[in-house]
């Protein structure tokens, strides 16, 4: 095996693995307060991100497809990928706005062809991400007619869920492949609410605050299956059809809730554990369908549809499938294309670059409970324009190493908005990944 490739694989695995078991952060997103945060599951690699999150039916022999395990069959080289994700976001409402950003080590994946009909893959990536910080003010009931007492309530959350997956793609018949993926879900989400009472008649009232901290650790298993069919329409035209289904998963959730009193400088006054419970959370099912066309050479176009059964989600409860509903159903439609002028060109480097373009539109629903009976729903609309490139590194595939390296990039400009709240998120995301393709188990021949 190529030594630099092997060394980079080991080092990246250690670094990214250490980072991934911690919280998957993103820029401040108030919507990640619901469920287990903003879902990353159902989106793809850097290639898919540059093509409008399209990937259910778009196979690639050089890049790993983690959206549809059935497409692993087309990876007939040992392929290693590592990615970094960054985001710059402007969050605004009717009165104020703020800008912040973040960058994180993203995903790690390795695919190995076991035979001419069977390829397997192992990967580590985020399932969801939580990061929010909001403040609400209100007047304490009963003080309206006197000197009003103001209550400042701050909500904070951080963490997320991670996914380690083990996938297989097998050819069943000519043009027909099937795949299955088993994932271990794990992670920790911390949520905090604090209250400060400001009484104009008492100068010491705002020196302390009361906090409720909830830390929940999640572990569980999730299964996913996929199919793909590819048919030649002519020597220069092929069609691909793909579909995946991710089953509903009831995972373990261990929750610890504490109550604290702190000074405003965060120094602790007192702390008390309110409860420590072992329960369950139900993650929603999801299905995806896609279609692609290509010329069997250097051009591909694809379209995907994703349906997330958010109403299946159930929050923490002592019994399975009995928690509160915080999400509604949602969908996403994506369209994207990829073009490589001439992958084998020796006269022009730019002809060897793969160019991608796409966009997507999605809609989802958040359900919040007010008081004991009233329920309000917020419709979220998410739309974005995407583009990206794959830049070949080195001089291409050649013996005796048989190694090819690619630098993959994707860029996304989008907006997430809930019109009935006036809250808007405008984001710019950049993903960068490195891919190595290598031929293993080559029988050496000597003259």
C-alpha positions as a Markdown table, in Angstrom:
| # | Residue | x | y | z |
|---|---|---|---|---|
| 1 | Unk | 0.0 | 0.0 | 0.0 |
| 2 | Unk | 1.2 | 3.5 | -0.8 |
| 3 | Unk | 3.0 | 4.7 | 2.4 |
| 4 | Unk | 1.9 | 8.4 | 2.4 |
| 5 | Unk | -1.7 | 7.3 | 1.8 |
| 6 | Unk | -1.5 | 4.8 | 4.7 |
| 7 | Unk | 0.1 | 7.3 | 7.1 |
| 8 | Unk | -2.5 | 10.0 | 6.2 |
| 9 | Unk | -5.3 | 7.5 | 6.7 |
| 10 | Unk | -4.2 | 6.6 | 10.2 |
| 11 | Unk | -3.4 | 10.1 | 11.4 |
| 12 | Unk | -6.7 | 11.5 | 10.0 |
| 13 | Unk | -8.6 | 8.6 | 11.6 |
| 14 | Unk | -7.2 | 9.4 | 15.0 |
| 15 | Unk | -7.7 | 13.2 | 14.7 |
| 16 | Unk | -11.2 | 13.2 | 13.2 |
| 17 | Unk | -12.3 | 10.3 | 15.4 |
| 18 | Unk | -11.3 | 12.2 | 18.5 |
| 19 | Unk | -13.2 | 15.3 | 17.3 |
| 20 | Unk | -16.3 | 13.5 | 16.2 |
| 21 | Unk | -17.1 | 11.9 | 19.5 |
| 22 | Unk | -17.5 | 15.4 | 20.8 |
| 23 | Unk | -20.2 | 17.9 | 19.9 |
| 24 | Unk | -20.8 | 18.6 | 16.2 |
| 25 | Unk | -21.1 | 22.4 | 16.4 |
| 26 | Unk | -22.7 | 24.8 | 13.9 |
| 27 | Unk | -23.4 | 28.5 | 13.9 |
| 28 | Unk | -26.1 | 29.7 | 16.2 |
| 29 | Unk | -29.4 | 28.1 | 15.0 |
| 30 | Unk | -32.5 | 28.6 | 17.1 |
| 31 | Unk | -34.3 | 25.8 | 15.2 |
| 32 | Unk | -31.8 | 23.2 | 16.5 |
| 33 | Unk | -33.6 | 23.6 | 19.9 |
| 34 | Unk | -36.2 | 21.1 | 18.5 |
| 35 | Unk | -35.9 | 17.4 | 18.4 |
| 36 | Unk | -32.2 | 16.2 | 18.4 |
| 37 | Unk | -31.1 | 19.3 | 16.5 |
| 38 | Unk | -30.6 | 20.2 | 12.8 |
| 39 | Unk | -30.5 | 16.9 | 10.9 |
| 40 | Unk | -27.4 | 16.2 | 8.8 |
| 41 | Unk | -28.6 | 12.6 | 8.1 |
| 42 | Unk | -29.9 | 12.3 | 4.6 |
| 43 | Unk | -27.3 | 14.6 | 3.1 |
| 44 | Unk | -24.3 | 13.4 | 1.3 |
| 45 | Unk | -20.6 | 13.9 | 0.8 |
| 46 | Unk | -18.8 | 17.0 | -0.7 |
| 47 | Unk | -19.7 | 15.8 | -4.2 |
| 48 | Unk | -23.4 | 15.7 | -3.3 |
| 49 | Unk | -23.2 | 19.0 | -1.5 |
| 50 | Unk | -22.0 | 20.7 | -4.7 |
| 51 | Unk | -24.8 | 19.1 | -6.7 |
| 52 | Unk | -27.7 | 20.3 | -4.6 |
| 53 | Unk | -27.5 | 17.4 | -2.2 |
| 54 | Unk | -28.2 | 15.0 | -5.1 |
| 55 | Unk | -26.7 | 11.5 | -4.7 |
| 56 | Unk | -29.3 | 8.7 | -4.5 |
| 57 | Unk | -28.9 | 7.6 | -8.1 |
| 58 | Unk | -25.6 | 9.3 | -9.1 |
| 59 | Unk | -22.8 | 6.7 | -8.9 |
| 60 | Unk | -19.1 | 7.6 | -9.0 |
| 61 | Unk | -16.1 | 5.1 | -9.2 |
| 62 | Unk | -13.7 | 7.6 | -7.5 |
| 63 | Unk | -15.8 | 9.1 | -4.7 |
| 64 | Unk | -17.7 | 7.3 | -1.9 |
| 65 | Unk | -21.5 | 7.7 | -1.9 |
| 66 | Unk | -22.9 | 7.4 | 1.6 |
| 67 | Unk | -26.4 | 8.4 | 0.6 |
| 68 | Unk | -27.3 | 5.1 | -1.1 |
| 69 | Unk | -25.3 | 2.0 | 0.0 |
| 70 | Unk | -26.2 | 0.2 | -3.2 |
| 71 | Unk | -23.9 | 2.6 | -5.1 |
| 72 | Unk | -20.9 | 1.3 | -3.2 |
| 73 | Unk | -20.7 | -1.5 | -5.8 |
| 74 | Unk | -19.3 | 1.1 | -8.3 |
| 75 | Unk | -16.3 | 1.8 | -6.1 |
| 76 | Unk | -13.8 | -0.8 | -7.4 |
| 77 | Unk | -10.8 | 1.0 | -5.9 |
| 78 | Unk | -9.9 | 1.3 | -2.2 |
| 79 | Unk | -11.1 | 4.9 | -1.5 |
| 80 | Unk | -10.4 | 7.0 | 1.6 |
| 81 | Unk | -12.1 | 10.4 | 2.2 |
| 82 | Unk | -11.8 | 13.0 | 5.0 |
| 83 | Unk | -13.7 | 16.3 | 5.0 |
| 84 | Unk | -13.8 | 19.7 | 6.8 |
| 85 | Unk | -17.0 | 21.7 | 7.1 |
| 86 | Unk | -17.4 | 25.4 | 7.7 |
| 87 | Unk | -20.3 | 27.8 | 7.9 |
| 88 | Unk | -20.9 | 31.6 | 8.0 |
| 89 | Unk | -24.4 | 32.6 | 9.1 |
| 90 | Unk | -26.4 | 35.8 | 9.4 |
| 91 | Unk | -29.3 | 35.4 | 11.8 |
| 92 | Unk | -31.9 | 38.1 | 11.9 |
| 93 | Unk | -35.5 | 38.9 | 13.0 |
| 94 | Unk | -37.7 | 42.0 | 12.6 |
| 95 | Unk | -35.5 | 44.1 | 14.9 |
| 96 | Unk | -31.9 | 42.7 | 15.2 |
| 97 | Unk | -29.3 | 40.6 | 13.4 |
| 98 | Unk | -26.0 | 38.9 | 14.2 |
| 99 | Unk | -23.3 | 37.2 | 12.2 |
| 100 | Unk | -21.2 | 34.3 | 13.4 |
| 101 | Unk | -19.4 | 31.3 | 12.0 |
| 102 | Unk | -17.6 | 28.0 | 12.7 |
| 103 | Unk | -15.5 | 25.3 | 11.2 |
| 104 | Unk | -15.2 | 21.6 | 12.2 |
| 105 | Unk | -13.6 | 18.4 | 11.1 |
| 106 | Unk | -16.4 | 16.7 | 9.2 |
| 107 | Unk | -16.5 | 13.1 | 8.1 |
| 108 | Unk | -14.2 | 10.1 | 7.6 |
| 109 | Unk | -14.9 | 7.2 | 5.3 |
| 110 | Unk | -13.1 | 4.2 | 3.8 |
| 111 | Unk | -14.4 | 1.8 | 1.1 |
| 112 | Unk | -12.8 | -1.5 | 0.1 |
| 113 | Unk | -13.9 | -3.7 | -2.8 |
| 114 | Unk | -14.0 | -7.3 | -1.5 |
| 115 | Unk | -14.8 | -8.9 | -4.9 |
| 116 | Unk | -16.0 | -7.9 | -8.3 |
| 117 | Unk | -19.6 | -7.9 | -7.0 |
| 118 | Unk | -19.2 | -6.6 | -3.5 |
| 119 | Unk | -17.8 | -3.4 | -1.9 |
| 120 | Unk | -17.9 | -2.5 | 1.8 |
| 121 | Unk | -17.5 | 0.8 | 3.6 |
| 122 | Unk | -16.9 | 2.1 | 7.1 |
| 123 | Unk | -17.5 | 5.7 | 8.0 |
| 124 | Unk | -18.0 | 8.3 | 10.7 |
| 125 | Unk | -20.1 | 11.4 | 10.3 |
| 126 | Unk | -22.6 | 13.7 | 12.1 |
| 127 | Unk | -26.3 | 12.7 | 12.4 |
| 128 | Unk | -27.5 | 16.0 | 13.9 |
| 129 | Unk | -26.0 | 19.2 | 15.4 |
| 130 | Unk | -27.2 | 21.4 | 18.2 |
| 131 | Unk | -26.1 | 25.0 | 18.9 |
| 132 | Unk | -28.5 | 27.8 | 20.0 |
| 133 | Unk | -28.6 | 30.7 | 22.3 |
| 134 | Unk | -31.7 | 32.8 | 22.6 |
| 135 | Unk | -33.0 | 35.3 | 25.2 |
| 136 | Unk | -36.7 | 36.1 | 26.0 |
| 137 | Unk | -38.0 | 38.9 | 28.3 |
| 138 | Unk | -41.4 | 39.0 | 30.0 |
| 139 | Unk | -43.2 | 40.7 | 32.9 |
| 140 | Unk | -43.8 | 38.6 | 36.0 |
| 141 | Unk | -47.5 | 38.1 | 36.4 |
| 142 | Unk | -49.0 | 40.1 | 39.3 |
| 143 | Unk | -46.6 | 43.0 | 39.1 |
| 144 | Unk | -48.1 | 44.8 | 36.1 |
| 145 | Unk | -50.0 | 47.4 | 38.2 |
| 146 | Unk | -47.1 | 48.2 | 40.5 |
| 147 | Unk | -43.4 | 48.5 | 39.6 |
| 148 | Unk | -43.1 | 45.7 | 37.0 |
| 149 | Unk | -40.6 | 43.0 | 37.6 |
| 150 | Unk | -38.9 | 41.7 | 34.5 |
| 151 | Unk | -37.9 | 38.1 | 33.9 |
| 152 | Unk | -35.0 | 37.4 | 31.6 |
| 153 | Unk | -34.9 | 33.8 | 30.3 |
| 154 | Unk | -31.9 | 32.5 | 28.4 |
| 155 | Unk | -32.0 | 29.2 | 26.5 |
| 156 | Unk | -28.8 | 27.5 | 25.4 |
| 157 | Unk | -28.0 | 24.2 | 23.8 |
| 158 | Unk | -25.0 | 22.4 | 22.4 |
| 159 | Unk | -23.8 | 19.0 | 21.2 |
| 160 | Unk | -25.3 | 16.6 | 18.7 |
| 161 | Unk | -25.5 | 13.0 | 17.6 |
| 162 | Unk | -22.8 | 11.1 | 15.6 |
| 163 | Unk | -23.1 | 8.1 | 13.3 |
| 164 | Unk | -20.6 | 5.3 | 12.8 |
| 165 | Unk | -21.8 | 3.2 | 9.8 |
| 166 | Unk | -20.9 | -0.1 | 8.2 |
| 167 | Unk | -22.3 | -0.4 | 4.7 |
| 168 | Unk | -22.2 | -3.0 | 1.9 |
| 169 | Unk | -23.1 | -2.7 | -1.8 |
| 170 | Unk | -23.6 | -5.9 | -3.9 |
| 171 | Unk | -24.5 | -6.5 | -7.5 |
| 172 | Unk | -27.6 | -8.7 | -7.8 |
| 173 | Unk | -28.0 | -8.8 | -11.6 |
| 174 | Unk | -26.8 | -6.9 | -14.6 |
| 175 | Unk | -27.5 | -3.2 | -13.8 |
| 176 | Unk | -29.2 | -4.0 | -10.5 |
| 177 | Unk | -27.4 | -3.4 | -7.2 |
| 178 | Unk | -28.6 | -3.5 | -3.5 |
| 179 | Unk | -27.1 | -2.2 | -0.3 |
| 180 | Unk | -27.5 | -2.2 | 3.4 |
| 181 | Unk | -26.0 | 0.0 | 6.1 |
| 182 | Unk | -26.0 | -0.4 | 9.9 |
| 183 | Unk | -25.3 | 2.6 | 12.0 |
| 184 | Unk | -24.4 | 3.1 | 15.6 |
| 185 | Unk | -25.8 | 6.4 | 16.9 |
| 186 | Unk | -24.2 | 8.1 | 19.8 |
| 187 | Unk | -23.7 | 11.6 | 21.3 |
| 188 | Unk | -24.5 | 14.0 | 24.0 |
| 189 | Unk | -26.9 | 17.0 | 23.9 |
| 190 | Unk | -26.8 | 19.7 | 26.7 |
| 191 | Unk | -29.6 | 22.1 | 27.2 |
| 192 | Unk | -29.8 | 24.9 | 29.7 |
| 193 | Unk | -32.4 | 27.5 | 30.7 |
| 194 | Unk | -31.6 | 30.3 | 33.1 |
| 195 | Unk | -33.8 | 32.9 | 34.8 |
| 196 | Unk | -32.9 | 36.3 | 36.1 |
| 197 | Unk | -35.5 | 38.5 | 37.9 |
| 198 | Unk | -34.9 | 42.3 | 37.6 |
| 199 | Unk | -36.9 | 44.2 | 40.2 |
| 200 | Unk | -36.4 | 48.0 | 40.0 |
| 201 | Unk | -37.2 | 48.2 | 43.8 |
| 202 | Unk | -34.5 | 45.8 | 44.7 |
| 203 | Unk | -31.0 | 46.6 | 43.6 |
| 204 | Unk | -29.7 | 43.1 | 44.4 |
| 205 | Unk | -32.3 | 41.2 | 42.5 |
| 206 | Unk | -30.3 | 40.8 | 39.3 |
| 207 | Unk | -27.1 | 39.6 | 41.0 |
| 208 | Unk | -28.1 | 35.9 | 40.8 |
| 209 | Unk | -29.7 | 33.6 | 38.4 |
| 210 | Unk | -31.3 | 30.1 | 38.5 |
| 211 | Unk | -30.3 | 27.5 | 36.0 |
| 212 | Unk | -31.7 | 24.2 | 34.9 |
| 213 | Unk | -29.2 | 22.0 | 33.1 |
| 214 | Unk | -30.3 | 18.9 | 31.2 |
| 215 | Unk | -27.6 | 16.5 | 29.8 |
| 216 | Unk | -28.8 | 13.6 | 27.7 |
| 217 | Unk | -26.5 | 10.8 | 26.4 |
| 218 | Unk | -27.9 | 8.9 | 23.4 |
| 219 | Unk | -26.9 | 5.4 | 22.1 |
| 220 | Unk | -28.7 | 3.2 | 19.6 |
| 221 | Unk | -28.7 | 1.4 | 16.3 |
| 222 | Unk | -30.3 | 2.5 | 13.0 |
| 223 | Unk | -30.7 | 0.5 | 9.7 |
| 224 | Unk | -30.8 | 1.7 | 6.1 |
| 225 | Unk | -31.4 | -0.2 | 2.8 |
| 226 | Unk | -31.0 | 0.9 | -0.8 |
| 227 | Unk | -31.5 | -0.2 | -4.4 |
| 228 | Unk | -30.1 | 1.1 | -7.7 |
| 229 | Unk | -30.8 | 0.2 | -11.3 |
| 230 | Unk | -28.7 | 1.4 | -14.2 |
| 231 | Unk | -29.7 | 0.9 | -17.8 |
| 232 | Unk | -28.1 | 1.8 | -21.1 |
| 233 | Unk | -30.4 | 3.7 | -23.4 |
| 234 | Unk | -27.8 | 4.1 | -26.2 |
| 235 | Unk | -24.0 | 4.1 | -26.4 |
| 236 | Unk | -24.0 | 7.7 | -25.1 |
| 237 | Unk | -27.0 | 7.7 | -22.7 |
| 238 | Unk | -27.6 | 5.9 | -19.5 |
| 239 | Unk | -30.4 | 6.2 | -16.9 |
| 240 | Unk | -30.1 | 5.4 | -13.2 |
| 241 | Unk | -32.9 | 4.9 | -10.7 |
| 242 | Unk | -32.2 | 4.8 | -6.9 |
| 243 | Unk | -34.1 | 4.6 | -3.7 |
| 244 | Unk | -33.3 | 4.3 | 0.0 |
| 245 | Unk | -35.2 | 3.7 | 3.2 |
| 246 | Unk | -34.1 | 4.4 | 6.8 |
| 247 | Unk | -36.2 | 2.8 | 9.4 |
| 248 | Unk | -37.5 | 4.4 | 12.6 |
| 249 | Unk | -35.1 | 3.9 | 15.5 |
| 250 | Unk | -35.8 | 3.9 | 19.2 |
| 251 | Unk | -32.5 | 4.7 | 20.9 |
| 252 | Unk | -31.5 | 4.9 | 24.6 |
| 253 | Unk | -31.4 | 8.3 | 26.2 |
| 254 | Unk | -29.9 | 8.7 | 29.7 |
| 255 | Unk | -30.9 | 12.1 | 31.1 |
| 256 | Unk | -29.5 | 14.0 | 34.1 |
| 257 | Unk | -31.2 | 17.2 | 35.2 |
| 258 | Unk | -29.6 | 19.6 | 37.7 |
| 259 | Unk | -30.7 | 22.9 | 39.3 |
| 260 | Unk | -28.1 | 25.5 | 40.1 |
| 261 | Unk | -27.9 | 29.0 | 41.5 |
| 262 | Unk | -25.1 | 31.2 | 40.2 |
| 263 | Unk | -23.8 | 34.7 | 40.4 |
| 264 | Unk | -23.8 | 36.6 | 37.1 |
| 265 | Unk | -20.0 | 35.9 | 36.8 |
| 266 | Unk | -20.9 | 32.2 | 36.6 |
| 267 | Unk | -19.5 | 31.4 | 40.0 |
| 268 | Unk | -21.5 | 28.6 | 41.6 |
| 269 | Unk | -23.6 | 29.2 | 44.7 |
| 270 | Unk | -25.4 | 25.8 | 45.0 |
| 271 | Unk | -26.3 | 22.8 | 42.9 |
| 272 | Unk | -28.8 | 20.0 | 43.2 |
| 273 | Unk | -29.5 | 16.9 | 41.0 |
| 274 | Unk | -33.2 | 16.9 | 40.4 |
| 275 | Unk | -33.4 | 13.6 | 38.5 |
| 276 | Unk | -31.3 | 10.9 | 36.7 |
| 277 | Unk | -33.4 | 8.8 | 34.4 |
| 278 | Unk | -32.9 | 6.1 | 31.7 |
| 279 | Unk | -35.3 | 6.5 | 28.9 |
| 280 | Unk | -35.8 | 6.4 | 25.1 |
| 281 | Unk | -36.0 | 8.7 | 22.1 |
| 282 | Unk | -37.4 | 7.8 | 18.7 |
| 283 | Unk | -35.7 | 9.0 | 15.6 |
| 284 | Unk | -37.8 | 9.4 | 12.5 |
| 285 | Unk | -37.9 | 7.2 | 9.4 |
| 286 | Unk | -36.8 | 8.6 | 6.0 |
| 287 | Unk | -37.0 | 7.5 | 2.4 |
| 288 | Unk | -35.3 | 9.0 | -0.7 |
| 289 | Unk | -35.7 | 8.5 | -4.4 |
| 290 | Unk | -33.5 | 9.7 | -7.3 |
| 291 | Unk | -33.0 | 9.6 | -11.0 |
| 292 | Unk | -29.9 | 10.3 | -13.0 |
| 293 | Unk | -28.8 | 10.6 | -16.7 |
| 294 | Unk | -25.2 | 10.4 | -17.9 |
| 295 | Unk | -23.3 | 10.0 | -21.2 |
| 296 | Unk | -21.2 | 7.2 | -19.9 |
| 297 | Unk | -18.1 | 9.5 | -20.1 |
| 298 | Unk | -17.9 | 12.9 | -18.5 |
| 299 | Unk | -21.4 | 14.3 | -17.8 |
| 300 | Unk | -24.1 | 13.5 | -15.2 |
| 301 | Unk | -27.4 | 15.2 | -14.2 |
| 302 | Unk | -29.5 | 14.0 | -11.3 |
| 303 | Unk | -32.6 | 14.8 | -9.3 |
| 304 | Unk | -33.5 | 13.6 | -5.8 |
| 305 | Unk | -36.6 | 13.7 | -3.5 |
| 306 | Unk | -36.2 | 13.2 | 0.3 |
| 307 | Unk | -39.1 | 12.6 | 2.7 |
| 308 | Unk | -38.5 | 12.8 | 6.4 |
| 309 | Unk | -41.3 | 11.5 | 8.6 |
| 310 | Unk | -40.7 | 14.0 | 11.4 |
| 311 | Unk | -44.0 | 13.2 | 13.0 |
| 312 | Unk | -42.4 | 9.9 | 14.0 |
| 313 | Unk | -40.0 | 11.7 | 16.3 |
| 314 | Unk | -40.6 | 11.3 | 20.1 |
| 315 | Unk | -38.7 | 13.1 | 22.7 |
| 316 | Unk | -37.4 | 11.7 | 26.0 |
| 317 | Unk | -39.8 | 9.2 | 27.7 |
| 318 | Unk | -39.4 | 6.3 | 30.1 |
| 319 | Unk | -41.2 | 4.0 | 27.6 |
| 320 | Unk | -40.5 | 3.6 | 23.9 |
| 321 | Unk | -42.5 | 5.7 | 21.4 |
| 322 | Unk | -44.3 | 7.7 | 24.1 |
| 323 | Unk | -42.4 | 11.0 | 24.2 |
| 324 | Unk | -43.7 | 14.4 | 23.1 |
| 325 | Unk | -43.9 | 15.3 | 19.4 |
| 326 | Unk | -41.7 | 18.3 | 18.4 |
| 327 | Unk | -41.4 | 17.8 | 14.7 |
| 328 | Unk | -43.7 | 17.6 | 11.7 |
| 329 | Unk | -43.1 | 15.9 | 8.3 |
| 330 | Unk | -40.7 | 17.4 | 5.8 |
| 331 | Unk | -39.3 | 17.0 | 2.4 |
| 332 | Unk | -36.4 | 18.2 | 0.2 |
| 333 | Unk | -36.1 | 18.4 | -3.6 |
| 334 | Unk | -32.6 | 18.6 | -5.2 |
| 335 | Unk | -31.3 | 19.0 | -8.7 |
| 336 | Unk | -27.6 | 19.0 | -9.8 |
| 337 | Unk | -25.1 | 18.3 | -12.5 |
| 338 | Unk | -21.5 | 17.3 | -12.9 |
| 339 | Unk | -19.1 | 17.8 | -15.9 |
| 340 | Unk | -15.5 | 16.8 | -16.4 |
| 341 | Unk | -14.2 | 18.1 | -19.8 |
| 342 | Unk | -11.5 | 15.5 | -20.2 |
| 343 | Unk | -10.3 | 13.5 | -17.2 |
| 344 | Unk | -7.3 | 12.1 | -19.2 |
| 345 | Unk | -6.1 | 15.4 | -20.6 |
| 346 | Unk | -2.3 | 16.0 | -20.5 |
| 347 | Unk | -2.4 | 19.4 | -22.2 |
| 348 | Unk | -4.8 | 21.2 | -19.9 |
| 349 | Unk | -5.2 | 20.8 | -16.1 |
| 350 | Unk | -8.5 | 22.6 | -16.2 |
| 351 | Unk | -10.0 | 19.9 | -18.5 |
| 352 | Unk | -9.3 | 17.4 | -15.7 |
| 353 | Unk | -11.3 | 19.3 | -13.1 |
| 354 | Unk | -14.8 | 18.1 | -12.3 |
| 355 | Unk | -17.3 | 21.0 | -12.2 |
| 356 | Unk | -20.6 | 20.8 | -10.2 |
| 357 | Unk | -23.7 | 22.9 | -10.0 |
| 358 | Unk | -27.1 | 22.5 | -8.3 |
| 359 | Unk | -29.7 | 23.6 | -5.9 |
| 360 | Unk | -32.4 | 22.4 | -3.5 |
| 361 | Unk | -35.6 | 23.4 | -1.8 |
| 362 | Unk | -37.0 | 21.9 | 1.4 |
| 363 | Unk | -39.8 | 22.4 | 3.8 |
| 364 | Unk | -40.2 | 21.1 | 7.3 |
| 365 | Unk | -42.3 | 21.7 | 10.4 |
| 366 | Unk | -41.5 | 22.4 | 14.0 |
| 367 | Unk | -44.2 | 21.9 | 16.7 |
| 368 | Unk | -44.1 | 23.8 | 19.9 |
| 369 | Unk | -46.3 | 23.5 | 22.9 |
| 370 | Unk | -47.5 | 26.6 | 24.8 |
| 371 | Unk | -49.0 | 26.1 | 28.2 |
| 372 | Unk | -50.7 | 22.7 | 28.6 |
| 373 | Unk | -53.0 | 22.6 | 25.5 |
| 374 | Unk | -52.2 | 25.2 | 22.9 |
| 375 | Unk | -49.9 | 24.0 | 20.1 |
| 376 | Unk | -48.3 | 26.2 | 17.4 |
| 377 | Unk | -46.6 | 25.0 | 14.2 |
| 378 | Unk | -43.8 | 26.7 | 12.4 |
| 379 | Unk | -43.2 | 26.0 | 8.7 |
| 380 | Unk | -39.6 | 26.2 | 7.8 |
| 381 | Unk | -38.5 | 26.8 | 4.2 |
| 382 | Unk | -34.9 | 26.0 | 3.2 |
| 383 | Unk | -33.5 | 26.9 | -0.2 |
| 384 | Unk | -30.0 | 27.1 | -1.6 |
| 385 | Unk | -27.8 | 27.3 | -4.6 |
| 386 | Unk | -24.7 | 25.1 | -4.7 |
| 387 | Unk | -21.5 | 24.6 | -6.7 |
| 388 | Unk | -18.2 | 22.8 | -6.3 |
| 389 | Unk | -15.1 | 21.3 | -7.9 |
| 390 | Unk | -12.8 | 18.2 | -7.7 |
| 391 | Unk | -9.2 | 19.1 | -8.3 |
| 392 | Unk | -6.8 | 16.3 | -9.3 |
| 393 | Unk | -3.6 | 16.3 | -7.3 |
| 394 | Unk | -0.3 | 14.9 | -8.6 |
| 395 | Unk | 0.2 | 13.4 | -12.1 |
| 396 | Unk | -2.7 | 10.9 | -12.0 |
| 397 | Unk | -2.9 | 7.2 | -11.7 |
| 398 | Unk | 0.3 | 5.4 | -12.5 |
| 399 | Unk | 2.1 | 2.2 | -11.5 |
| 400 | Unk | 3.5 | 0.9 | -9.2 |
| 401 | Unk | 1.5 | 3.0 | -6.7 |
| 402 | Unk | -1.8 | 3.1 | -8.6 |
| 403 | Unk | -2.8 | 6.1 | -6.4 |
| 404 | Unk | -5.0 | 9.0 | -7.3 |
| 405 | Unk | -5.7 | 12.0 | -5.1 |
| 406 | Unk | -8.5 | 14.6 | -5.4 |
| 407 | Unk | -9.2 | 17.8 | -3.6 |
| 408 | Unk | -13.0 | 18.2 | -3.4 |
| 409 | Unk | -14.8 | 21.4 | -2.6 |
| 410 | Unk | -18.4 | 22.5 | -2.4 |
| 411 | Unk | -20.0 | 25.9 | -1.7 |
| 412 | Unk | -23.6 | 26.6 | -0.6 |
| 413 | Unk | -25.5 | 29.9 | -0.4 |
| 414 | Unk | -28.9 | 29.5 | 1.2 |
| 415 | Unk | -31.7 | 30.7 | 3.4 |
| 416 | Unk | -33.8 | 29.1 | 6.1 |
| 417 | Unk | -36.9 | 31.0 | 7.1 |
| 418 | Unk | -40.0 | 30.6 | 9.2 |
| 419 | Unk | -42.3 | 33.4 | 7.9 |
| 420 | Unk | -44.7 | 33.2 | 10.9 |
| 421 | Unk | -41.9 | 34.0 | 13.3 |
| 422 | Unk | -39.9 | 36.6 | 11.3 |
| 423 | Unk | -36.7 | 34.7 | 12.0 |
| 424 | Unk | -34.4 | 34.2 | 9.1 |
| 425 | Unk | -31.0 | 32.4 | 8.7 |
| 426 | Unk | -28.9 | 33.3 | 5.7 |
| 427 | Unk | -25.9 | 30.9 | 5.4 |
| 428 | Unk | -22.7 | 30.3 | 3.4 |
| 429 | Unk | -21.2 | 26.9 | 3.7 |
| 430 | Unk | -17.9 | 25.6 | 2.5 |
| 431 | Unk | -16.9 | 21.9 | 2.5 |
| 432 | Unk | -13.4 | 20.7 | 1.7 |
| 433 | Unk | -12.4 | 17.1 | 1.4 |
| 434 | Unk | -9.4 | 15.0 | 0.3 |
| 435 | Unk | -9.9 | 11.7 | -1.5 |
| 436 | Unk | -7.3 | 9.0 | -2.2 |
| 437 | Unk | -8.0 | 6.1 | -4.6 |
| 438 | Unk | -5.6 | 3.1 | -4.4 |
| 439 | Unk | -5.4 | -0.4 | -5.9 |
| 440 | Unk | -4.7 | -3.0 | -3.3 |
| 441 | Unk | -3.9 | -6.7 | -3.6 |
| 442 | Unk | -2.2 | -6.3 | -7.0 |
| 443 | Unk | -0.2 | -9.4 | -8.0 |
| 444 | Unk | 3.3 | -8.3 | -9.0 |
| 445 | Unk | 4.7 | -9.8 | -12.2 |
| 446 | Unk | 8.4 | -9.9 | -13.2 |
| 447 | Unk | 9.8 | -10.7 | -16.6 |
